[in-house]
Amino acid sequence: MKGHTFHMVPRDYYEAQPIEQNYQPEPMVLGQEDFIHCTNHPEDVVAVGARYYLSDPRPFYLLIIDLEKVAVPVRYDAPGERYPHIYGPLNRDAIIEQRHLERTPDGHFLAPNPA
């Protein structure tokens, strides 16, 4: 599987995890699941943020993940290859960049800058 995918995470949660361990997502609005939600389109981050995190005032990071480096299975569970799921803890070397996600005063997320 080639390319990059994107994952949103609250900054305080991400920074509290030991860097020497694989990344595990925070139990979130969707409940505890056995996969990590991602999107292949950075513009979808705005919609995901509005749907699930609008009422969460914390600062967020956008993790940019190299799909070639992910050590656990990655699957598209819905047609369209837009929202891949990473099944298992994410090895840190697959996270190639983290960016601060900017928000408007009313909490909406702004589209991330292109790489």
Secondary structure by P-SEA (a helix, b strand, c coil): cbbbbbbbbcaaaaaaccccccccccccccccccbbbbbccccaaaaaaaacccccccbbbbbbbcccccccccccccccccccccccccccccccbbbbbbbcccccccccccc
